[in-house]
């Protein structure tokens, strides 16, 4: 197969496929029905033309028959007048007209046969058209029902062209949404890591970290101050005062015991430096 032959075959196949996709069976049936009606109308028109021609021949035949009768009377009149020559001429004309009538009768008979055949075919064609019309309407109803069922099935299963387009649109929307979400997360991550510096700020990542530490320290200091103002401070200082009071009481008890239990006896001379040192040691033990 040559190149041109292959090209022609491919073109014809493409055109045929396109026509098959574009063809609507209902429209095709209606068109075929109209074509048959047109043919029937042409047959009727042909019968009418043929009948008209036959009627013209019949009219011509009647005129010839009138002439034959006329020539026959002329021949009789010529014989009565002893004009044999005139009678012969009249009979010759009569014979000519009779021959023409015979030819016309043959033509009229032929036209009549043709007319009868055409009428018979017209009736047959008309019956076929009526049968085709009934079948056409039935086929159109079946096709419309099948088409509706197919559309419903395609819509339910998502196998139709429109549902396929909808599915593709949803897939494209999901892909773009995922891309935008991933891009937003990437921008947040890069901004938090300091990979992207603020275009309107002259701080780098180290400046921002130091600023965060300073801000956090200020917040903690302000929180401690607020707790102290509201009486929510630490309870370590009262515990130390209670410990010091207990230690002083114990020290006084020991001094009284050493003086023999005399409440009014004056204590021995003890230096304040020793007392302070002992208190300091007790505090260290308590803290330990």
C-alpha positions in Angstrom: 0.0 0.0 0.0 1.5 3.3 -1.1 1.7 6.5 1.0 -1.2 8.2 -0.7 -3.4 5.1 -0.4 -2.6 4.8 3.4 -3.2 8.6 3.8 -6.6 8.3 2.0 -7.5 5.3 4.1 -6.6 7.1 7.4 -8.5 10.2 6.3 -11.6 8.1 5.4 -11.4 6.2 8.7 -11.1 9.5 10.7 -14.0 11.0 8.9 -16.1 7.9 9.4 -15.3 7.9 13.1 -16.2 11.6 13.4 -19.5 11.0 11.6 -20.4 8.1 13.8 -19.8 10.2 16.9 -21.8 13.1 15.4 -24.7 10.9 14.0 -27.9 11.0 15.9 -30.1 7.9 15.2 -33.3 9.8 15.8 -32.3 12.5 13.3 -31.2 9.9 10.8 -34.5 8.1 11.0 -36.5 11.3 10.6 -34.3 12.3 7.6 -34.8 8.8 6.0 -38.6 9.2 6.5 -38.6 12.5 4.8 -36.6 11.1 1.9 -39.2 8.4 1.4 -42.0 10.9 1.6 -40.1 13.0 -1.1 -39.8 9.9 -3.3 -43.6 9.2 -2.8 -44.3 12.7 -3.8 -42.2 12.4 -7.0 -44.0 9.2 -7.9 -47.3 10.9 -7.5 -46.0 13.8 -9.6 -44.9 11.3 -12.3 -48.3 9.6 -12.3 -50.0 13.0 -12.7 -47.7 13.9 -15.6 -48.3 10.6 -17.2 -52.0 10.9 -16.8 -51.9 14.4 -18.3 -50.0 13.1 -21.4 -52.5 10.2 -21.8 -55.4 12.6 -21.6 -53.8 14.8 -24.3 -53.5 11.7 -26.6 -57.1 10.8 -25.9 -58.2 14.3 -26.8 -56.2 14.1 -30.0 -57.8 10.7 -30.7 -61.3 12.1 -30.3 -60.4 14.9 -32.8 -59.2 12.3 -35.3 -62.3 10.2 -34.8 -64.4 13.3 -35.5 -62.3 13.9 -38.7 -62.8 10.3 -39.8 -66.6 10.7 -39.4 -66.3 14.0 -41.3 -64.4 12.4 -44.2 -66.8 9.6 -44.3 -69.7 12.0 -44.8 -67.7 13.9 -47.5 -67.1 10.7 -49.4 -70.9 9.8 -49.3 -71.8 13.3 -50.4 -69.3 13.1 -53.3 -70.8 9.8 -54.4 -74.3 11.2 -54.4 -73.0 14.0 -56.6 -71.2 11.6 -58.9 -67.9 13.1 -57.9 -65.8 9.9 -57.6 -62.6 11.9 -57.4 -63.7 13.8 -54.4 -65.0 10.7 -52.8 -61.6 9.0 -53.2 -59.8 12.0 -51.7 -62.2 11.9 -48.7 -61.7 8.2 -48.2 -57.9 8.7 -48.4 -58.0 11.3 -45.7 -60.3 9.0 -43.7 -57.8 6.2 -44.0 -54.9 8.5 -42.8 -56.8 9.6 -39.8 -57.7 6.1 -38.9 -54.1 5.1 -39.1 -53.2 8.0 -36.7 -56.0 6.9 -34.4 -54.6 3.4 -34.3 -51.1 4.7 -33.4 -52.6 6.9 -30.7 -54.6 4.0 -29.3 -51.3 2.1 -28.9 -49.6 5.0 -27.2 -52.6 5.5 -25.0 -52.6 1.8 -24.0 -48.9 2.0 -23.2 -49.3 5.1 -21.1 -52.2 3.4 -19.3 -50.0 0.4 -18.5 -47.3 2.6 -17.2 -49.8 4.6 -15.2 -51.2 1.4 -13.6 -47.7 0.2 -12.7 -46.8 3.6 -11.2 -50.0 3.6 -9.2 -49.3 0.1 -7.9 -45.8 1.1 -6.9 -47.1 4.2 -5.4 -49.4 2.3 -3.2 -46.6 -0.2 -2.3 -44.3 2.7 -1.5 -46.9 4.4 0.6 -47.5 1.2 2.6 -43.7 0.9 3.2 -43.6 4.5 4.3 -46.3 3.9 6.8 -44.6 0.8 8.1 -41.3 2.7 8.3 -43.0 5.6 10.2 -44.3 3.2 12.8 -40.9 1.5 13.1 -39.2 4.8 13.2 -41.2 6.1 16.1 -40.6 2.8 17.9 -36.9 3.0 17.3 -36.7 6.6 18.4 -38.5 5.8 21.6 -36.1 2.9 22.3 -33.1 5.1 21.5 -34.3 7.9 23.7 -35.0 5.4 26.6 -31.6 3.8 26.1 -29.9 7.2 26.0 -31.6 8.3 29.2 -30.7 5.1 30.9 -27.1 5.4 29.7 -26.8 9.0 31.0 -28.2 8.0 34.4 -25.8 5.0 34.6 -22.9 7.2 33.6 -23.9 9.8 36.2 -24.1 7.2 38.9 -20.9 5.4 38.0 -19.0 8.5 37.1 -18.0 7.0 33.7 -19.4 9.7 31.5 -17.5 12.4 29.8 -19.0 15.2 32.0 -18.4 13.2 35.2 -14.9 12.5 33.9 -14.3 16.3 33.5 -15.7 16.9 37.0 -13.4 14.2 38.4 -10.4 15.8 36.7 -11.4 19.2 38.0 -11.6 17.9 41.5 -8.2 16.2 41.1 -6.6 19.4 39.8 -8.2 21.4 42.7 -6.8 18.9 45.2 -3.4 19.0 43.7 -3.3 22.8 43.7 -4.6 22.8 47.3 -1.9 20.4 48.4 0.8 22.4 46.6 -0.4 25.6 48.3 -0.5 23.9 51.7 3.0 22.5 51.2 4.3 25.9 50.0 2.8 27.6 53.0 4.3 25.1 55.4 7.7 25.5 53.7 7.5 29.3 54.0 6.7 29.0 57.7 9.5 26.6 58.3 12.0 28.8 56.4 10.9 31.9 58.2 11.2 30.2 61.6 14.6 28.9 60.8 15.8 32.3 59.7 16.6 31.2 56.2 14.5 34.0 54.8 15.4 37.4 56.4 12.7 40.0 56.7 13.1 42.4 53.9 12.2 45.5 56.0 14.2 44.5 59.1 18.0 44.7 59.7 18.0 42.0 62.4 19.6 38.6 61.8 18.8 35.3 63.4 21.2 36.0 66.4 19.5 39.3 67.1 16.1 37.7 67.1 17.2 35.0 69.5 18.8 37.5 71.9 15.6 39.6 71.7 13.5 36.5 72.6 15.8 35.7 75.6 15.6 39.3 76.9 11.9 39.4 76.4 11.5 36.1 78.3 13.6 37.4 81.2 11.6 40.6 81.4 8.4 38.6 81.5 9.7 36.3 84.3 10.8 39.3 86.3 7.4 41.0 85.9 5.6 37.8 86.9 7.7 37.5 90.1 6.9 41.1 91.0 3.2 40.5 90.3 3.2 37.4 92.6 5.0 39.3 95.3 2.4 42.1 95.2 -0.4 39.6 95.4 1.2 37.7 98.3 2.0 34.7 96.2 5.8 34.9 96.8 8.0 32.2 98.1 7.6 30.9 101.7 11.3 30.3 102.3 11.9 33.6 104.3 9.2 32.9 107.0 10.6 29.5 107.5 14.1 31.0 108.1 12.6 33.5 110.7 10.9 30.6 112.5 14.1 28.6 112.5 16.0 31.6 114.0 13.3 32.0 116.7 13.5 28.4 117.6 17.3 28.5 117.8 17.2 31.5 120.1 14.7 29.8 122.4 16.8 26.6 122.6 19.9 28.7 123.3 18.2 30.5 126.2 17.0 27.1 127.6 20.6 25.8 127.5 21.9 28.9 129.3 19.2 28.6 132.0 20.1 24.9 132.5 23.8 25.7 132.9 23.0 28.4 135.6 21.2 25.8 137.7 17.7 26.7 136.7 17.6 29.9 138.6 15.5 32.2 136.6 16.8 35.3 138.3 20.5 34.3 138.1 22.4 36.4 135.7 23.9 34.6 132.7 27.6 34.1 132.4 29.5 36.6 130.4 29.2 35.3 126.8 30.5 37.3 123.9 28.1 38.2 121.1 30.6 37.0 118.5 30.3 33.4 119.8 26.6 33.5 119.7 26.5 34.8 116.2 28.9 32.2 115.1 26.8 29.4 116.7 23.7 30.8 115.1 25.4 30.8 111.7 26.4 27.2 112.1 22.9 26.2 113.0 21.6 28.0 110.0 24.1 26.2 107.8 23.0 22.9 109.2 19.3 23.7 108.6 20.0 24.8 105.1 22.0 21.6 104.5 
